[in-house]
């Protein structure tokens, strides 16, 4: 059990990644399992300071591409689930004002990928600035696949009117699917590094010595902005998402599903889930330094999180999931099972609204600013924080603006074609145009007839 002094020296974060399969979540079910991976005894079960949700396929394409009010119902469901889960995990035994709460400080999305950052209410005022970024890597660079980032400044101490600020960077991502598309996934990673760019006013905190004077900070009028990519010399960096790296380079053929992992297998069995790791694409591409440069992952101790069958989802909805261990994991036969391996710690139970299992990571972070890495000339090591694997694309802003226009067009067309409301608007528009044509035709014919009579 950690003592109070250690608690004061660390910041805890709980990061969850979940592919929603474009369906609204079941709030109560999601809330019941949201904190499953949080250690029971960590800090005497105190709630983490940061809660981060990395969401993929968060809504149907028309809602996600149009955004705004179309997306609010899907995202607000997660906000409500967080509140329910917090009440359940840390019930208030005294005054209502003393109960644990989380404040949603960042809600940002790029198409179907979203990032929600929550901060515990008692320390939310220590977040002195936030910055967001987005990039689409899907069709025509739209956000059917892509990444969303949030960077925050967190005050760690105050002395003589000055503050030290540590940076935290969280990125949610969703990249190319299918077994044979691992090279495309590597390219998507490169595109994210090149075009996920944070921009802040130079006066919004000092990135130089990690401190700023609170009296003079408010008087700064410098509106100059600076650009920075995902890698920052002074930032803790967490990358979570549905990366789609698989355990085979080719799709399964009939009969392969009989070799999928099952819970009754022992570590020595050929169908034990750990046997998949020897063919894991992400591990291979990481070792070859073709993706996720400079990042590391926690040990994988849980079974694959994708792709579960509709039968498994129905079992989860009916509460039969606890029996799944004895009856076997119900995989979809047309996809090789795969692990979400970026910063993975453990998987949550299967939710009835998705064929993916959520994965969560609980971490503690030293509560102090990061010391800048030494120059490669001094250390002999080429630190990725100083020298990212790919430079920022100077056209990133224009490319994103152009892609956003395409998203609105595609989202509007999808709304008209795929929803009852859109069908009604389309039908009414067609009927209106047809009726207008009939009226105009009658007027024109009346003028011609009148002319002949004269």
C-alpha positions in Angstrom: 0.0 0.0 0.0 1.4 3.4 -1.0 1.9 5.9 1.8 0.5 9.5 1.6 3.9 11.1 0.9 4.3 8.9 -2.2 0.8 9.9 -3.3 1.8 13.6 -3.1 4.8 13.0 -5.4 2.9 11.2 -8.1 0.1 11.9 -10.5 -2.2 9.0 -11.5 -3.9 8.6 -14.8 -6.4 6.0 -16.1 -6.4 5.7 -19.8 -9.1 3.6 -21.7 -9.3 2.9 -25.4 -12.5 1.6 -26.9 -13.8 1.0 -30.4 -17.5 1.8 -30.1 -18.5 0.1 -33.4 -20.5 3.3 -34.3 -23.1 2.4 -31.7 -24.2 4.4 -28.6 -22.9 2.9 -25.4 -25.0 1.2 -22.8 -24.3 3.8 -20.1 -24.9 1.6 -17.0 -23.0 -1.4 -18.4 -20.1 0.8 -19.4 -20.1 2.6 -16.1 -20.2 -0.7 -14.2 -16.8 -1.8 -15.7 -15.1 1.5 -16.5 -12.7 1.3 -13.6 -12.2 -2.5 -13.6 -8.4 -2.1 -14.3 -7.8 0.4 -11.6 -5.8 -1.3 -8.8 -8.0 -1.8 -5.8 -5.4 -0.7 -3.3 -3.6 2.0 -5.3 -3.4 5.1 -3.1 -6.0 3.6 -0.7 -8.3 3.3 -3.7 -8.2 7.1 -4.3 -9.5 8.1 -7.7 -6.9 9.0 -10.4 -6.3 12.6 -11.1 -6.7 12.1 -14.8 -9.2 10.0 -16.7 -8.7 9.7 -20.5 -11.0 8.1 -23.0 -9.7 7.2 -26.5 -12.7 6.4 -28.6 -12.8 5.0 -32.2 -15.9 4.6 -34.4 -17.7 6.7 -31.8 -20.8 7.3 -34.0 -22.3 6.7 -37.4 -20.4 8.4 -40.2 -23.0 11.1 -40.8 -23.0 12.1 -37.1 -19.2 12.0 -36.8 -18.5 13.9 -40.0 -21.1 16.6 -39.5 -20.2 16.9 -35.8 -21.8 19.5 -33.6 -25.3 18.6 -32.3 -25.2 15.4 -34.4 -22.3 14.0 -32.2 -23.4 15.4 -28.8 -25.7 12.4 -27.9 -22.8 9.9 -28.4 -20.2 11.9 -26.4 -22.5 13.0 -23.6 -23.3 9.3 -23.0 -19.7 8.8 -22.0 -19.8 11.9 -19.8 -22.8 10.5 -18.0 -21.3 7.1 -17.7 -18.2 8.6 -16.1 -20.4 10.3 -13.5 -22.3 7.0 -12.8 -19.0 5.0 -12.5 -17.5 7.6 -10.2 -20.6 7.5 -7.9 -20.5 3.7 -7.8 -16.7 3.4 -7.2 -16.4 6.2 -4.6 -19.8 6.6 -3.0 -20.3 9.7 -1.0 -20.7 9.0 2.7 -20.8 12.7 3.8 -22.0 15.8 2.1 -22.9 15.8 -1.6 -20.4 18.6 -2.2 -17.6 16.3 -1.0 -18.2 13.5 -3.5 -15.7 12.6 -6.2 -16.3 14.4 -9.4 -14.6 14.6 -12.8 -14.5 17.7 -15.0 -14.4 17.2 -18.7 -11.6 19.6 -19.7 -11.1 18.4 -23.3 -13.6 17.0 -25.8 -12.2 16.8 -29.3 -12.8 14.6 -32.3 -11.6 14.0 -35.9 -14.4 12.3 -37.7 -15.0 9.0 -36.0 -12.1 9.2 -33.5 -12.6 11.2 -30.3 -10.7 12.0 -27.2 -12.2 13.0 -23.9 -10.0 14.1 -21.0 -11.4 14.4 -17.5 -9.6 15.9 -14.4 -10.7 15.3 -10.8 -12.6 18.4 -9.7 -10.4 19.1 -6.6 -7.3 19.6 -8.7 -8.8 20.8 -12.0 -7.6 24.4 -11.4 -4.0 23.1 -11.7 -4.6 22.6 -15.4 -3.5 26.0 -16.6 -3.7 25.5 -20.4 -4.9 22.9 -22.9 -4.2 22.5 -26.6 -5.7 20.1 -29.2 -4.8 18.7 -32.6 -6.3 16.4 -35.2 -5.5 14.6 -38.4 -7.4 12.4 -40.8 -5.6 9.5 -42.4 -8.6 7.8 -44.0 -10.1 8.0 -47.5 -8.9 11.3 -49.1 -7.4 12.1 -45.7 -10.8 12.3 -44.1 -11.5 11.3 -40.5 -13.0 7.8 -41.0 -9.5 6.9 -39.7 -7.3 9.4 -37.9 -5.9 10.7 -34.6 -6.8 13.3 -32.0 -4.4 14.8 -29.5 -4.6 16.8 -26.3 -1.7 18.5 -24.6 -2.1 20.0 -21.1 -0.1 22.1 -18.7 -0.3 21.0 -15.1 1.0 23.2 -12.3 3.1 21.1 -9.9 4.3 23.6 -7.4 4.3 27.3 -6.5 7.0 29.2 -4.8 7.6 33.0 -4.6 5.0 33.8 -7.2 6.4 31.4 -9.8 5.0 28.0 -10.9 6.5 24.9 -12.4 4.4 23.2 -15.1 4.6 19.7 -16.4 3.2 18.7 -19.8 1.0 15.7 -20.5 0.2 14.6 -24.1 -2.6 12.1 -24.9 -3.3 10.9 -28.4 -6.3 8.7 -29.6 -5.8 7.0 -32.9 -7.5 4.6 -35.3 -5.6 3.4 -38.4 -6.0 1.1 -41.4 -7.6 -2.3 -40.9 -7.2 -5.8 -42.6 -4.4 -8.3 -42.1 -2.3 -7.5 -45.1 -2.4 -3.7 -44.6 0.5 -3.5 -42.1 2.5 -1.2 -44.4 -0.5 1.1 -44.7 -0.7 1.2 -40.9 3.0 2.2 -40.8 2.2 4.9 -43.3 -0.7 6.1 -41.2 1.6 6.4 -38.2 4.0 8.5 -40.3 1.1 10.7 -41.4 0.1 11.2 -37.8 3.6 12.2 -36.7 3.8 14.6 -39.7 0.4 16.2 -39.4 -0.9 16.0 -35.8 0.3 19.5 -34.9 -0.4 21.4 -31.7 -0.5 25.2 -31.9 -0.5 27.6 -28.9 0.0 31.3 -28.4 3.6 32.0 -27.3 2.1 33.8 -24.2 0.2 30.7 -23.0 2.8 29.5 -20.5 6.5 29.3 -21.0 7.9 26.2 -22.7 11.4 27.4 -22.0 12.2 26.9 -18.2 8.8 25.4 -17.3 7.8 28.4 -15.3 6.0 31.6 -15.7 5.3 34.6 -13.5 1.6 34.8 -12.7 1.6 38.6 -12.5 3.2 39.2 -15.8 1.7 36.3 -17.6 -1.7 38.0 -17.8 -0.1 41.1 -19.3 1.5 39.3 -22.2 0.1 40.4 -25.6 2.2 38.2 -27.8 -0.2 36.4 -30.2 2.5 34.6 -32.0 1.8 30.9 -32.2 4.2 28.0 -32.2 3.8 24.6 -33.7 4.9 21.3 -32.1 4.3 17.7 -33.0 3.4 14.8 -30.8 7.0 14.4 -29.6 7.9 17.1 -27.1 11.1 17.1 -25.0 9.2 18.1 -21.9 6.0 16.1 -22.2 4.8 12.7 -20.9 3.3 11.0 -23.9 0.5 8.4 -24.1 -0.7 7.0 -27.4 -3.8 4.8 -27.2 -6.2 3.5 -29.9 -7.3 0.8 -32.3 -4.1 0.4 -34.3 -5.4 -2.7 -36.1 -2.0 -4.5 -36.2 -2.9 -8.2 -36.5 -1.4 -11.6 -35.7 -1.3 -12.7 -39.3 -0.4 -11.1 -42.6 -3.2 -12.9 -44.5 -6.9 -13.3 -43.7 -8.0 -16.6 -42.2 -9.2 -19.4 -44.5 -12.0 -21.8 -43.7 -11.1 -23.9 -40.7 -8.6 -21.4 -39.2 -11.0 -20.4 -36.6 -10.6 -23.7 -34.8 -7.1 -22.5 -33.9 -8.3 -19.3 -32.3 -7.4 -18.8 -28.6 -9.7 -20.3 -25.9 -9.8 -19.8 -22.1 -9.3 -23.5 -21.3 -5.9 -23.6 -23.0 -2.8 -23.9 -20.9 0.4 -21.8 -21.7 1.8 -24.8 -23.4 -1.1 -25.3 -25.7 -0.9 -24.2 -29.3 -4.2 -22.3 -28.9 -3.1 -20.3 -25.8 -3.4 -16.6 -26.6 0.3 -15.9 -25.9 1.2 -18.0 -28.9 -0.2 -15.3 -31.1 2.4 -12.9 -30.0 5.2 -14.6 -32.0 3.4 -13.5 -35.2 2.3 -10.1 -33.9 2.7 -7.4 -36.5 3.1 -4.6 -34.0 5.9 -6.3 -32.2 7.6 -7.0 -35.5 7.2 -3.5 -36.9 8.3 -1.9 -33.5 11.5 -3.9 -33.5 12.2 -3.0 -37.1 11.6 0.7 -36.1 8.9 1.2 -38.7 6.2 2.3 -36.4 5.6 3.9 -32.9 9.1 5.2 -32.7 10.3 5.8 -29.2 7.3 4.3 -27.5 7.0 1.2 -25.4 4.2 -1.0 -24.3 3.3 -2.7 -21.0 3.4 -6.5 -20.9 0.4 -8.2 -22.5 -1.3 -10.5 -20.0 -4.8 -10.5 -21.4 -6.3 -12.4 -24.4 -7.1 -10.7 -27.7 -9.7 -8.0 -27.7 -11.0 -8.3 -31.3 -13.0 -9.6 -33.1 -15.9 -11.0 -31.1 -19.0 -12.5 -32.8 -22.6 -11.2 -32.6 -23.3 -14.2 -30.4 -20.7 -13.0 -27.9 -22.2 -9.5 -27.8 -25.7 -10.9 -27.2 -24.3 -13.0 -24.3 -22.8 -9.8 -22.8 -26.1 -8.1 -23.1 -28.0 -10.9 -21.3 -25.4 -11.1 -18.6 -24.0 -14.5 -19.7 -20.5 -13.2 -20.2 -19.3 -14.7 -16.9 -20.0 -18.1 -18.4 -17.9 -17.4 -21.5 -14.8 -18.8 -19.8 -16.3 -22.2 -19.6 -18.1 -22.1 -22.9 -15.2 -20.6 -24.9 -14.5 -17.2 -26.4 -16.8 -16.6 -29.3 -14.7 -15.2 -32.2 -15.8 -14.0 -35.6 -14.5 -16.5 -38.1 -13.4 -14.0 -40.8 -10.9 -12.0 -38.7 -7.7 -13.2 -36.9 -7.9 -12.2 -33.3 -5.6 -9.2 -32.4 -4.5 -7.3 -29.4 -4.7 -3.6 -28.8 -1.1 -3.3 -27.6 -0.3 0.3 -27.2 0.1 1.0 -23.5 -2.2 -1.9 -22.8 -2.5 -3.2 -19.3 -5.7 -5.2 -19.2 -9.0 -5.7 -21.1 -12.5 -4.9 -19.8 -15.4 -7.3 -20.4 -17.0 -7.4 -23.8 -19.7 -4.7 -24.0 -23.0 -5.6 -25.8 -22.7 -2.7 -28.2 -19.3 -3.5 -29.8 -17.3 -6.4 -31.2 -14.2 -5.0 -29.6 -13.2 -5.1 -25.9 -12.0 -2.0 -24.3 -8.4 -1.9 -22.9 -7.4 0.3 -20.0 -4.1 1.4 -18.5 -3.5 2.7 -15.0 -0.3 4.5 -14.5 1.5 6.8 -12.1 3.5 9.8 -13.3 6.3 11.6 -11.3 4.8 14.9 -10.2 7.6 17.1 -11.6 8.5 18.6 -14.9 10.6 16.5 -17.3 14.2 17.4 -17.6 15.0 18.0 -21.2 16.9 15.2 -22.8 20.6 15.7 -23.5 21.6 16.6 -27.1 22.6 13.6 -29.1 26.0 15.2 -29.5 26.5 15.0 -25.8 24.7 11.7 -25.0 25.5 9.8 -28.1 21.8 8.8 -28.3 19.5 10.2 -30.9 16.5 10.9 -28.7 13.2 10.8 -30.5 11.9 13.7 -28.4 14.5 16.0 -29.8 14.6 14.4 -33.3 11.2 12.9 -34.2 11.2 10.2 -36.9 9.5 12.4 -39.4 9.3 16.3 -39.7 6.1 18.3 -39.4 4.5 18.6 -42.8 4.3 22.3 -43.7 1.0 21.8 -45.5 -0.7 20.1 -42.6 -3.2 22.9 -41.9 -4.3 23.2 -45.6 -4.6 19.5 -46.0 -6.8 19.2 -42.9 -9.0 22.1 -43.9 -9.6 20.5 -47.3 -10.3 17.2 -45.8 -12.8 18.8 -43.4 -14.8 20.2 -46.4 -15.0 16.7 -47.8 -16.2 15.3 -44.5 -19.1 17.8 -44.3 -20.1 16.9 -47.9 -19.9 13.1 -47.3 -21.6 13.5 -43.9 -24.4 15.5 -45.4 -24.9 13.0 -48.2 -24.8 10.1 -45.8 -27.3 11.8 -43.5 -29.7 12.2 -46.4 -29.3 8.7 -47.6 -29.0 6.7 -44.4 -31.4 8.3 -41.9 -35.2 8.6 -41.8 -34.9 12.3 -41.1 -32.6 12.7 -44.1 -34.9 10.6 -46.3 -37.8 12.8 -45.3 -35.8 16.0 -46.2 -34.8 14.5 -49.5 -38.3 13.4 -50.3 -39.7 16.8 -49.3 -37.1 18.5 -51.4 -37.9 16.3 -54.5 -41.6 16.8 -54.0 -41.1 20.6 -53.6 -39.0 20.8 -56.8 -41.5 18.7 -58.7 -44.4 20.8 -57.4 -42.5 24.0 -58.3 -41.8 22.6 -61.8 -45.6 21.9 -62.2 -46.5 25.5 -61.2 -43.8 27.0 -63.4 -44.9 24.9 -66.3 -48.5 25.9 -65.9 -47.6 29.6 -65.7 -45.5 29.3 -68.9 -48.2 27.5 -70.7 -50.7 30.1 -69.6 -48.6 32.9 -71.1 -48.3 31.1 -74.4 -52.0 30.4 -74.6 -52.8 34.0 -73.8 -50.4 35.2 -76.6 -52.2 33.0 -79.1 -55.6 34.4 -78.3 -54.4 38.0 -78.8 
